[in-house]
Amino acid sequence: MMKHFSLLILFLIFYSALVKGQFVKEKIETQDSAYTIPMINISFAKQWSALDLADRFGGANNNIGVSFLMKTKSKWIYGIKGNFLWGAAVKDESILDGIKTNDDVVIDDEGRETTIFLGQRGSSGFVLAGRFFNVLAPNKNSGIIAYGGVGFLQHKISIKYKDEITALTDDYKKGYDRYSTGFAVNGFVGYLFLSKNRLLNFFGGFDYTYGKTKNLRKYNYDTNQPDTKTYTDALYGIRLGWIIRLNKRQADNFYYN
């Protein structure tokens, strides 16, 4: 009986060591593996205008973006993203000269001097595809990313004021706001970091947008003529973002690092 019991103990010890060895081997092989990871990204960028867009807007703008990206095990990246931009200064404030007095001020409907606030508003959206490069990275799911996309760019001059001004109601503002839209391409090169514990996930890099836009308003009130020109617009800047990973967590025994 004791002999059988001793053999059973030896067998259990051997089996336990075998299982533990297989577990350790599996852990080493899988804990730093590349995975297909769907991601929701929330980002902020500071951008500057270039080409024809720089004639209309000056200084830096603000850009908030939301994107859905898929990083595959085979190192491809694809997805979609949308951006909202605002905050750049309007260079040509003479667009409202036609409603100003000889003293270069705007009078509201009550006969009082008032202030007009001009700014930039816009948006863009793209379908994306690119590559992931696992270099300069602490794990298999971090590294350099580069992607490009096709989509649209639109922008206008935002006209804000506090008081009632009949000459700048919503219908009349359309004659001054230069609302433009058109085909655009977008490119991004940067660094992606995805931690093994899923708590720290971010990206950052250089973002560039190039577009061909046209004024959608039929007539500009300040120039007294239609605008049929095609504009070449560009935006460039640095984008930083936070990542929400949507992939299922791997087995807990792969996260003992």
C-alpha positions, 0 to 999 in steps of 0.5 A: 500500500505504501509502495503504491502511495509513494508511486502516486506521490511521485507521479503527482510531483512529476505531473505537477512539474510537467504542467508547471513547465508547460505553463511557464513555456506558454506564458513566455511564448504568449505574454508578449505576442502581437494581437489584433487590437481594435481601438477607439482613439481620442486625440487633440492636435495643434495645427497651422494652416498652409497654402491658400488656407493660410491666406484666410486663417492665421496662428494655430488652431485646435483640433479634437479627433475621434477615430476607430483603428484596427491593428492586426497581427499582420501589422496592418492598420485600418479604420476611420476618423473624424475631426472638429477644428476651431480657434484660428484667427481670421486674417481678413476682417474686412469682409464685414466692412460693408456693414460698418459705419464710417468710424469702422464700427458695427451698430446693432438693431438698437443703435448701439456699438457692438463687437463681432467675433470672427474665428475658424470652424471646420471638420474633416473625416477620413477612411484610413489604412497603413502599417505598424512597425514593431521597432523601438518598442518594449513589447510586440504591440507597440512601435511606429505607425504610419497611415494615410487616408482619403475623405473630406475637409470643410471650414468656414469663418465663424461669425459671433455677436451678442446683440441683434444685428439684422444684417448678420442673421443666419441667412445673411451670414452665409454671404460672408462666412466662406463655407468651403468643402472638398476632397482631402487626404490625410497622413500620420506618422507617429508612435503607438504605445500599448501596455501589457496591463492595458492601463497606459495606452497612447499615441503621438506624432505628426499629422498632415491634411491636404485638400482641394476645396470650393466655396459653397456659397453662391455669392459673397456679399462683401465682394459682390460677386460669386467665388468659383475658385478651387482652393488648395488647403493644408493643415499640419501639426502635432497630434496626441491621443489616448487609446481605449482598447476593445480587445478581450483581455487574455488569460490572467496568467499571461499578465504576471509581469 
